[in-house]
């Protein structure tokens, strides 16, 4: 049964049926929930009563639980379960702080009959702190083997669906199943979460829309997401029909983690190109501002579980297997090179075999001596691609062994059956070189496991005839397209598609001087041993805690429908400007000061920059009110503004306030001492250079300002060029009395000291000198240049220029961090507000006119 407060999410899961959790399981799950009433499945949002602080708790959500299940021999017997100690999720429990409690939510590998699901859920909760998500068979098939494996997994590994055989064309039914499955996972989270205290950590591409479901139910949920696969470049990702839905869903997380900077960079590029979002670095943390919420980006590759590896290395079974392998290979003078991969199209097994074949062809001296042991784990997916990889692999192994093999010697040993973990570790121990040639892989921990295994222990050192710890060595040949490659600086990195280069790298790894091998191994082991899975998990959770630390200090509310839902998060004192309240203040006021930005405020960002007839009418109406002093502040030149606004009493500040006039027939004055613009002769050639090299950019030459605009250029390239241009201009103009400023889509050079804040000060001072201290101040703008106005009118510096009971309204356009206390959503709302003010002025003027007429009539009568 869905919770009462969660039922409005059903519109997100098109075609999904909600499953009822077991009553017994729900009863057990309530043990830590302070906000649950007696009706099963219904959540009460009343304030929690004070209670003893509990252990911090993290809810881990992944496609599969770290559990191995055993089917009962007879219907009367119960299911039995044990931990999957090889699972990364299980390693989190062993490696993190002992004070942290973990709850796991995910699917089981086995299909549980519906009649057994209640008992299984109860047993898993009580014995393993696990909550199973039972997906209906049809949804499970279309969700995992359909959308996940046919669409997301190939695309994230750079395979475009150019034909039905390559990943499969987009199928809306599979997408609906994916959303429905994520909805079921969300229901399970809602059964156990204490939203005020718990952290939620969602793992991998199977659950990319889950953050939207959870954020919609709990606006302040503390939510992290880690992507374990690659994230493709924007050119690849943009081919996905539901690209925006997935991006917006991920942005409903507080912290998004990636293994490498490349993956994070691709994600940020997609956010910029498809959603228009920009990012910045705040004290070393990469952040996105998304509707007032700060979404942090974490870049840290996962590590291995050191304690587990050390334990396995010390097992008698491992020692026995190592002895067996040494007799099989080292005892016969063979040198082992090891590959461990899943049998799928992205692991590059065939490329590795081609490189081995090339090595044996070029270096006959290794024939009869070098053995490539290729462990081929079963593929996680299925279909035609997997069958083709298997067929090709078997054929290539047979060909190489036929050409270069001899009695008692096979250059390639293919192990295509699952190995126990201790058996795999034994192969690591005896291998001189580990070879990973994946053409695309999210992380790949095989090299890390190999390094730790080669470090060994005292018994294994004796078996390998290594007398001293400093004699330990290992060599890695790794593809530059896998996530662990950047962290292994001592490995030989290769392009797996270049067969000859891979063969040369393999030979280099074999003949490198022993001392060099030891130095590389020592460097790798220091990194791997200090950056294990515990370091990774604790670092992620600490960053999640830091990112969520201000949740209680912000106002949050949701907007948008379906998967376009997002949460607006603003400072407690930052609120929307109420039309009713400002109109009341406007009516009460005797003297009013109004400062307005133009582009993006009175006029939306558009190709046609000239004002509408309605905007001019509104300004004329406001300026016609004798109680008003109205100024328009803009970056445009004074000639353009003079032509656009034929308003007699409108004050205009042109070029961000350099030129100023109080009414149409007044002379233009300067807010600062007139400057020599000879600096343009230096700045303009530099801007021209960047205009020529940045397609879509333009230069605007105003009287005292030069602007390089890249609004129509490629967003990534334009932003990159803008940063370079700023550095270039600051260098060549270092001795000139100008400042270089950046705006969202331009770089400006203007005289020093010029700002809209100075315009606001001049306006208020002139009103004071005329004995017109305003008791109503309205200031509206939309970008960084307007922040100076907001700061000025809110500061104590202008307090003596205002009336004793002045009401001040500093308002920004758009919900974003600002020095203003109010906001309006867009330029259309600004125009509606100004229309309201103009109507009030016209109404008051008409009322005064009637009063004057009545007085005149009375005088005549008398």
C-alpha positions, 0 to 999 in steps of 0.5 A: 500500500502506498503511503498517503503522502506519497500517492501523488507520485503515481503519475510518475510511474506510468503503468506501474502497479504498487505492491503492498509490503508485508504487514509484519515487515512494516511493523518491524521497520517502524522500530526507528521511525518517530513519525509513523502512526498505527495504520500500516504504510501511512506516514504522519508529518507531525513534529517528532517528539524528543528522543534519545539520539540514535546511531547515524544511519545510511540507507544504501539503495542498489539494484541488487542486495549484497545477499546470496539466497538458497532455495528451500529443498521443500515448500515447508522449509524456509529460505536461507540467506548469507552475505555476499562478501564479494559485493562492494555494498557489503564492503561498505559495512566492514570499512566504514565507521562502526558508529554508522548503521546501514540498511540495504534496499535492493532486489534478490538474485533469485525469483521469490514466489509471491507466497514467500515474499512476506516471510522472506522480507521479514527474515532479511530485515531481522537477520541482515538489515535488508529490505528486498524490493520485489519487482513483478516479472514483466517489469523486472525483465523490461527494466533490467534486461530491457532499458538498463542493458539495451539502452543505458549500458550500451550508450554509457559505454559509447555504443550508439543505436545506429541499427537494431543490432547495436544496443537497440532502438529506444523503446518507450515501453522499456522506459516506462518499466524503468520508471515503474521499477524506480518507483517500487524502490522509492516505496521501499525507501519510504517504508524505512526512512527517518527523513530528518536523520537518515542519509540515502545513498543510491548506486548506479545507472539502474536507479537514476530517476529514484532521486526525483521520487524521494525528493518529491516526498521529502524536499530536505532529504539527504541524498547522494548518488554514485555512478559506477559506470562511465558517463559519456560525452554530451555528443553521445548522451544527447542522442538519448530521448529521455536525456533531460529527464535523467539529468534533472532526476540526478540533480535532485541529489545533493551529491553526485559521485563519479570515478574520474574527472572525465566522467564528471566533466561530461556530466557537467557539459551535458548540464550546461548544454541541455539545461543551461546550468553552469558550475563553479569551484567552491573551496575545492568542491565542484558545485552546481546551483540548481533552483537555489539548491547546491548540488556538489560533484564528487570525484573519487575512484572506489577502492578495494577491501584491504582486510578481505584481500589480506584474509584471503591471501592467508587462507590455506586454500589460497596457499595450496592453489598458489603452490599448484599454479607455481608447479604448473607454470613456474616449475616449467619455466613459464612466465604468466601474464594474467587477464580477468574480464567479463565476457562482454563486448567492452572488455576487449578480450579479443584485442588482448588476444590479438596483441598476444598473437602479435607479441609471439609473432614479433618475439619468437624468444617468448614462444614456449615460455610466455603464457596468457591466462585469460579468466573469462567471467560470465557476462552480466547481460545476454543476447547476440553480442555476448554470443558473438564475443564468446564465439570469437574468443574461442576461435582466436584462442584455438588459432593462437594455440594451434600456430604457436603451441607445442606439446605441453605448452599452450600460449593462451589458457582460457578459463571460462568457468566461475572461479572462487575468489581465493582461486583468482587471488592465487592467479594474481599472486603468480602473475608477472604482469596483469593486462587490462584492455577494456575499450570502456569500463567505469572503474575496474578493480582488477589492477588494484586486487592484483597489486595487493595480491602481489604484496602478499604475506610472509608465507607467500613470499617464501613460496615465491622466493622473495626474501625481502619486502622491497623485492616485491614487484608487479607490472600493469598494462592497462587501457587508458579507457578504464576508470582506474587508469588515472590513479595508476601512474606507474602502469603502462597505459595503452590504446587497446585498439592499437594492437602493435602498441599493446604488444610492445607494452606487454613486451616492455612490461616483461623485460623492464629492469627488476628495480623499476618493477619494484618502484612501480609496485611500491608506488601503486601499493601505497596508493591502493592501500590508503585509498581503499573502499573504506576511504572512498565510502567515508569520504563520500558520506562526509561530503554528503553530510557537508553538502546537506548541513544547511538544509534546515536553514532554507525554505524548500518547495517543489515545482514541476510535474512528473520527472521534471519535478525539482525543489526550489531552495532559498534562504529563509529571508529570501521570498517572492515579492508579493504584489498585494503588499507592494501595492499597499506600500506604494499607495501609502508612500508620499515620495517614491524612488524606483530603479529598474534594470532593462535587459532581462528585467523589463525586457526578456532576453531575446534577439529583439532588444527594443522595448515593447509599446506596453513597457514604454506606456508603463514608464510614461505612466510612472514618470507622470506621477509627481510622487515618483522618481524613476531611473532606468539603468542599463549597459546600452549606450545613451543614444540607443536608450534615448531613442527607445524611451521617449519619456519626459521625466525618466532618468536614464543611466547608460553604460552601467552608470557612466552617463547619467541624466535626470530627465529627457531634456537634461544634459548628460553627466558622468558619474565619475571623472571623465576618462580617456578611452585610449585603452580601447586601442589596446583592448579591441585588437585582443577582443578581435582575435577572440572573435575570429577564433570563436564562432558566434561571438561578437564585439559591441563598441560603446562610448566607454565600454567594450563588450565581447559577447559569446551568447550565440557561440558553443557554450563550453568553448565560449566559456573557456575562451571567456576565461582566457580573454579575461586573463589576456585583457587583465594582463595587457590593461594592467596599467589602465584605469579600467576593470574587466568584468564577466557576465553570464555570456559576455566579457566587458571592459569599462572605466574603474569605479563605474557601477549601478550602485553609484547610480543609486547613491547619486539618485538618493542623494539628489532627492535628499538635496531637494528635500524628497527623502523617499519612503518607498524604494523599489529596485529590480535587476537580474544579473551581477551588475545589479547586485551593487544597487541591492547592496547600496539601498540595503546598507546603512550608508544610504539610511540618512537619504531615506525617510524614517519609515521607508519601505525598501524592496530590493528584488532580483529576477529569478530564484538565485542567490542574491543580495536582494531580499525578494525575487520575481520569477521572470521579466513577465512578472516584472511587467505585471508588477509595473502595470499594477503600480502604474494603474495605482498611479493612474487611479490616485491621479484620477481621484485627486483630479475628482477632488480638485473638481469638487473643490472648484465646484464648491468655490463656484457655488459659494 
